[in-house]
């Protein structure tokens, strides 16, 4: 997709589908686990969906070549000016989305830290998200291929962490213990 410089909308669709497939693979793996003990975090699915949207805004920045016009951080124009002219509007949209969705993400992750079953995934996702912000700043300032590649790779890890957290935080009704006991009790003698 990227090497052949295909249409920007195809790059966006490619990333969207790849992240959707990753989410479905995570869902399959997590739903194969035993049901949780009922610890829920109702904001986690919202934060995971917002993380997916954030991925798409980042892909829009790359697809529109907006990353070539703003080489400062956190804002354009030397890092302190709002610049919505031309393609920089996509950069500013992405960075604004990072701020708003980042707050939601951190709130959801801090809530998850209070639940023992969700604590490990929440801690890992907080660490990866902090790394992602630092690498994103590096990608903005340097425009180096290493930072740009790491930014996409770490964004995938953040998405995987948030999707996993959302799936683990949902109440499970697919396997009621009473039904499982009935199945075991009906074994032939």
N, C-alpha and C positions, 0 to 999 in steps of 0.2 A: 504494500500500500504506500509506504512512505518513499521507498527507494525509487519506485516508478513514477512518483509525483502524480498520483491519480487525483481526481477532483477532490476538493476539500470536503465536500459533503460525504464522499465515500469513506474518507479517513474517519470522519465523525461516526458514521454508521458502523464501520468496522470496530472501533473502540467500544461503542455502545453494545454491540452484539457480543464482543469478547467478554466484557464485564458482566453481561447478563448470563452468559454461559458459565462463567466462574461462579456467579451467585447461585445458579441452579446446581452446580456440582457441590458447592458448600451445603446447600439445602439438603441434597440427597445424603451427604455424609452425616450431617447433624441430625436429620430426622431418623437416621438409622440407629442413633444412640438411644439409650433408655430415656424415658421422659424425665424432665427435671423435677425437682422437689417443690415446684410451685413458686419459685422466686421469679418475679416479673419486673420488667423495666419497660413500661408502656411507651416511653419516649424513644427507646432504641430503634424501633422500626421506622419512625419518622426521621431520626438522625441518619439511618442507613439509606433511606430514599433520598434524603438531601445530599448525602455523600455521592450517590450515583449522579445526581444533577450536577454536583460540583465537578466530577470527572468530565462530564460533557461540556461544561463551560471551559475547562482547561483545554480540551480537544479543539474547541472553537477558536481559542487563541492561536494555537499552532496552525490549524487549518486556514485561518485568515491571514497568516503571517504577521499577526499583531505583535508577536514576541520580538520581531525585528525592529519595531519602532520605539520600544520603551525599555531601555537598559538601565533602569534604576528601580529601587525598592524602598519602601512599600508602595509608593505611588510613582507615576511618571513625572517627567519634568524635574529631574534631579532628586527624586524621591519624596518631594513635598507638594507637588502640584497635581490637581485633578486634570487629566487631559482626555477628553472624550472626542477628540478630533479623529476622523478616519478610523483606521483599524485599532487605534489605541483604545477605542471604546470597548472592544472585546477584552482587552487586557484589564481595563478598569472594572468591567463587569465581573471578570473572574476573581480579581483581587477583592472586590466588595463581597462576592459570594463566599470567598474564603473566610472573610471576617465574620459574616453573619452565620454561615453554616458551621464554621469553626467553633463559635460560641455554643451553638446547639450540640455539636459533637462533644466538646469538652464537658458540657453539662450532663449529657447522657452517660459519658464514660465515668464521671465522678459519681453519679448515682449508682452505676453498676459496680463501682469499687466497694460499695456498702453491702453487696450481696456476695456471699462466699463463692457460690457456683460461677459467678460471672467475673470475679476479681482477676483471675489470670489473663483472660482475654482483654479485659479493660486496661490492665496495666500495660500489656504489650501494645495495644492500639494507641494508648496515650504516648508511649515512647516513639512509636513509628510516626504518629501525627506530628510530634515535635520535630523529629528528623525531617519530615516532609516539608514543614514550613522553612527550615533552614536550607534545605536543598532547593526549594522553590525560590528563595531569595538569591541563592547562588546562581541558579539558572537565569534569573532575571538580570542580574548584574553582569555576569560573564558571558552569557550566551554560548557557553562551552557545551560540546556534545556530551561530555561526561555528565554534567549537571542535568542537561535536558533528558538524557536517557534514565538517569537515576530518579528524576522527578516523576516520570511516568511509571517506573517500576515500583517506587515507594507509594505512589497514589493507589496502585493496585493492591498493595498490602493494607493500606488504610481501608479501602473498600472491602477487602476480605475480612478484616477485623470487625468493621461495623456490621457487615452482613451476618457474620457469625454471631456477634453479640445480639443482634435483633432476633435471629432464629432461636438462640438459646434462651432469650428472655421471654419469648412468647409462651403462654400457657399451653400445655399439650393435652389434647383430649383424644388423640388418635389411638392410644393404648390404655384403656382403663384397666387398672389392676384386677378388678372383679372379673372382667372378661378373660383375662389371661389365666386366672385361677380356674375358671370354668373349663377352659380348653385342656388344662393339665388334669383336672379331675375326671374328664371323660375318657381317659386312656383305658384301653381294654386291659383286663386283669390278667 
